[in-house]
């Protein structure tokens, strides 16, 4: 059990190698990704957050993950990028949260991630231009994700009231640009599946 209460609110954007919208969202990990395996990066913008008395507000993060098959079966590989502006205490706190050791929303990561590639502190930007989310880590991730409009073209296509662990409401999106080069990987998921969710996580 974690010894610190923690919480973070903001937004996250995720881009993966699925050709159409990620089936893991609706199947809750019980259907394989469209390519049979998952490669994904996610960007996080923490508008307000804390770990005990450590302030996490205003920080950005990046998470890279590989999943060899069914999401629910584990054996994930993950690597974490933390905002260069984060204090040494914030880095320790965020590492504990994103390895699942702090309990709460991310606790399943401690079970499902079998290979943790480590943590790098880097400059990270997360911007919204019109409806497009621009997520960038220089020389590592260059992403632009735009929601897919629904029948009412002024509104996004949204999945709501889901049991998906990341968030109950998911904006269905597509990557306009999605390049990731890190940890010996070189990905380009332009035109493929993406999602945008409100970040509202807590623990333990």
N, C-alpha and C positions, 0 to 999 in steps of 0.2 A: 504494500500500500504506500502510495506517495505521501511524503510528509509536508507537502505544500499544496495549497489550493491554487489553481491556475485557471485562466480564461483568456480567450482572444476573440475579438470581433473584427470583421473587415470583409475581404473578398478573396476568392481564389479563382484562378483560371488554370485549366488543364488541357493539354494537347497530347493525343496518343496516336498510335499507328493503325487503329481501326479504320476501315474504309468508310463505314457509315457509323451512325451513333453507337457508342460503346454499349454492348449488350450486358456488361457487368452491372450497369446502373439498375436496370429493370430486373435482372435475374438475381441480383444481390450476390454475384460471384459464382453462381451455379451454371452459367453458360460460358463457354470459352470466348475469348476475344475473336474478332472476325478473322484475324490472321493465325489464330491458334495459340498465340503468345502475345504478351503486352509489353510495349515499350512506351514510356510516358514521362513527360515532365510537367510539373505543376508550379505555378507562381502564387505567392501569398502576399497580401497586403494587410498588415495588422493595423487597424485604425485605433483600437484600444485593447490593451492586454497587460497581463501581469502574471508572474510566477512568484507566489508569496509576496514579498515586498519589492521584487525586481520588476521595474516597468519595462514592458515590451512594446508600448505604443509607438507607432510611426515606423516600425521596422518592416523590411521586406525579406522574403525567403524564397528559395527555389528548392524543389525536391525532384530527384530523378529516380525512376523506378523501372525495373524489369521483372516481369512475372512470366514464368515458363509455360503456364497453361491456365487452368481454372483459378481465378483469383482466390477462391475460398480454400484452396489446397496449400497455399503458402509457398515457401521456398523463394520468396521475393528477394531481389537485390535492390538496395537503396543507397543514395548518396545525397547529402544535404549541403545547400549553400545558404549562408547566413550573411545578412547585411553587414558591410564593412563598418557601419556606424555603431553596431551593437557592442555593448560593454562586455568584458570578460564574464560577468555574472549573467548577462542576457544570453550569451553564447552557451554557457553551461545549462541554463534553463531550457532554451529552445532545443538543444541536443537531447535533453532528457524527455521533453515533450514528443519530439519527432522520432524517437526510438521506442516510444510507448512506455517508457519507464516511469512517467509521471501519472499514469492511470488516466481514466476518463475517456474522452472521445477517441484518442489515438492509442489506447491500450492494446488494441489488436495488432498494432505494428510490432510489439514485442514478441508476438507469437508468429506472425506471418513473415517477417523479414529474417531470412537466414543469413544474409551476407550484407553487412553494412560497410559501404565503401569509405565512409569518413565524412568529415566536415571541412568546408573551405569557407573562409571569410572573404567576401568579394563585394564590389559595388553592384547594387541591384536597383533597377527602376521598374515601377509598375504604374502605368498611366492609362486613363480612359480618354479616347478621342472619338467624339460622337458616341457610337456604341461599341467601338472596337477597343479591346484591351491590348495594350502594348506592354510586353514583358521582356526585359533585356538584362542580361548579365554579359558585359563585354567579353567577346571571344569565346563565350560558352553557350548562351541561349539567346536567340533572336526570334521572338514570337509576336504574332499579331492574330488575335482571335475575335471573330465577329459573330454575334448571335444570328440564328436563322429566323427570319420573320415568319409568322403564321398567316392564317387566312386574312386576318386584319393585319395588313402590312406594316402598320405602325407599332405592332406589339410583337415581342419575341415568342418563339415556341418554347413552352415551359412544361416540365414534368413536375407536378406538385404532389404533396402528401406521400412521398416515397419513404421507404425504410433504408435507403442508401446511407451508408455510414458517414459520408462526407457532409451531406445536407439533405433535408426533406424536399427542397425545391431546387431543380436543376434547369438552367437555361441551356437549351440545345444550341450548339455553335459549331463553327467550322474554322479551321486554321487557314488564314490567308498566307501566313508565313510561319514556319516552325522548324528552326534549325537548332540542334543541340550537339555540342562537341565537348565531351568531358569524360573522364574515367575510361579512356580508351574506346569510347563510343562516338559514332558520327551519324546522326539521324537527320532526316528531313521529312516532316509530316505535313507539308503544305497541301491544302485541299482535303485533309482528313478530319476525323472526328475531334471535337473539342467540347468543353463544357465550362460554364461559369456558375459559381455558387456563392451564396453568402457564407462567410466564415463566422461561425458561432460555436466555438468549441470550448470545453471546460473539463476540469477534473479536480481531484480524483473522483 
